[in-house]
Amino acid sequence: MEYILLIKCIFSGFFLAAPIGPVNLICIRRTLNYGYITGLAVGMGAAMADTLYGYAAAAGLSFITDFILHYHFAFRWGGGLFIIYLGLRTLRTAPQCLTMERTSPNLYRMFAGIFLLTLTNPITVFAFLALFSSLGIAVLITDFFTTVLAAVGVFIGSTLWWITLTSIVYFFRNRVTSGTLVRINKIAGSIIILLGIVSLFEL
């Protein structure tokens, strides 16, 4: 069952990182202005913060697994509806215009800054709790090993998103516009909504 847990957590990490918000815009802007490595440094800072929140959610779930099992239906529907809400919010988000920056950033300082910025959004841990509950991840987290495995999965998934985003932006750097970001939001939001609907009826 460990591989199922890992795959589900990779999926969770990827799609929770995907909506175009402040950190995504910073990643896009830095990639456009300073190149692939600089954009990836932004993403890795966010990925580390997501991993910490993922671990916190998994560790908390490991203590309330029996409670979740007893109220599995309520958790599944509550989590699924919350995921749908996140998707709708993503669909309605209007990304701000990209602006040029003039000073060359320090990669280590940028990594730390984005890490702290991402940690200031505590709703992330509730998003992980919702996903873990609705996707049946909670019942797979039973000890320290599976808790760490869940966090590793979140890190892999989040990292995959940042590599994907940075690569796309760098490759199409001459074509990225605000309209492009809107389309990305619509696609990401639609996928998140679909994920929420599927989780409601997962057997």
N, C-alpha and C positions, 0 to 999 in steps of 0.2 A: 504493500500500500504506500510505501515511501515515495515511489516514483509518481503516483497519482497526486500526492500532496505537493511534491516539487513542481509538477506541471501546472497545477491549479494556482500555486503561489507565483510562478513565473507569469502566468496569465494575469493575475491580480496586479502584480507590480507594473506590468507593461501598460495596462489600460488605466490605472490610476495616475500614471505619469503623463498620459497622452493629451488630456485637455489643454488647449492653448491658454495658459495663464501667464502671470508675471515672469516666472522662472523660464518658461518656454520662450517668451519674447526676448528675455535677456540672452538665452542660448542662441536664438536665431540672429539677434543683432550682433553678438560677439563673433559668431561664425562668419557672418557677412563682412564684418570689418577687419577681423584679425586672423581668420582661418580656422581650419578643422580642429586643431589641438586646443585652441582657446575655447571654442564652443563646447568641446567634449569635457573640458575642465569644469564648465558650468554644470553640465549634465551629471557628472560624477559627484559633485557636491550635493545635488538634489537626490541622487540615487542612494548616497550614504544616509541621508536624513530619512528617506523612505524606508530604508532597511531598519533603521532604529525604531521607527514607528511600527513597522511590520513585526519586529521582534516584540515590542511592547504589547501589541494586539494579540500575538500568538501566546505570549507568556500569560496574559490575562485570561485568555480563553482556556488555557490548560487547567486553570483552577476552577472553571465553571462549566466544564464539559458535561457533567451530569445534568446540570440545570438546563443547558442548551438542548441536550437530548430530550429532556422531558417536555420542553416547550419548542421543539424543533419547527413546528408549523408556524408559530408566531414569529420566530426568528427569521425563518426563510422569507415570509411575506414582508416583514418589516424591513429586512435587509434588501430584498428585491425592490421594494418601493423606493427605498433610499437611493439605490443605484439608478433607478429610472429618473429620480429627481436630479441626480448629478448629471445624467445625460441631457435632460431638458435644459439645465442651467448652462451646460457646455454649448448646446445648440444656439442659445440666445446670447452668448458672450460675443461682444464686438471687440476684437483685438485693436489695440491702439496702433497708431502709425509707427513704423520703425524710424528711429532717429540715428544719425551718424554720431560716433564718438571719436574723440581725437587722441586721447591719451592711451598709450599701450598698457594693458593691464598686467598685474603680477599674477601668475597662474595659481600659486599657493594661496595668496590672499583672496583671490576670486573664489577658489574652491571653498575656503572656510566661510566666506561671506554668503555664498549661496546655500551652503549647508545650514548656517544659522537662520537665513531667511526662510528656508523650507520648514525648519523646526518651529517657526513662529505661527504655523498654520495647524493648530491642534485638531481641526476637523479631519485631517488626514487619518488619524488613528481611528476615528469613528467610521471613516470610509473603509478602512481595512477590516474593522469589526463587522461591518455590514457585508462585505464581500466574503470574509471567512465564514460567516454564519450561513449566508444564503447559498454558497457554493459547496457546502458540506465540508469545508476545510476544518472547521472547529472540532468535529468529532474525530479527525485524524491526528490532532495534536494531543498527545497523551503523556509526553515526557520531555526532558530537556533536549534530547536528540531531535525529536520532531519539531520542537520549538525553534531550534537553531536552523533546521532544514527549511522551515517555513521562511525564516528571515533570509536565508541564502537564495531561496526561490524568488522572493521579492526583489532582492538585489539584482539577480540575473535579469528578471523581467524589466525592471526600471532601467538598467543599463542598456538592454536591447533597444528600448524606446529612444534613449538619448543618442545611441550610436546611429539608429535609423534616422532620427530627426536631423542630427548634425550632418550626416552623409547626404541626405536629400537637399538640405539647404545649401551645402557647399557645392554640390553638383549642379544645382539649378540656381546658383547665387545671383545670376543676372536676371532671373525671372520672378523672384519672390516679391509679392506685393501684399498689401493688406487684404485684397480679395482672395489671394491664395490662402492666407491664414483663416479667413472666414470659411472657406471650403474645407480646410482641415478640421476646423471646429465642428462643422456639420457632419463630416464623416465620423469623427471620433464620438460625437454626441449620439449619433444614430447607432453606432456599435455598442456604446455603453447602455443605451436604452434597450437594445435587443438582448444584451447580456442580462439586464434586470428582469425582462419578461421571461427569458428562458429559465432563470433561477427560480421564479415563482412556481413553475410547474415541473421542476426537476424531481425525479422520483427518488 
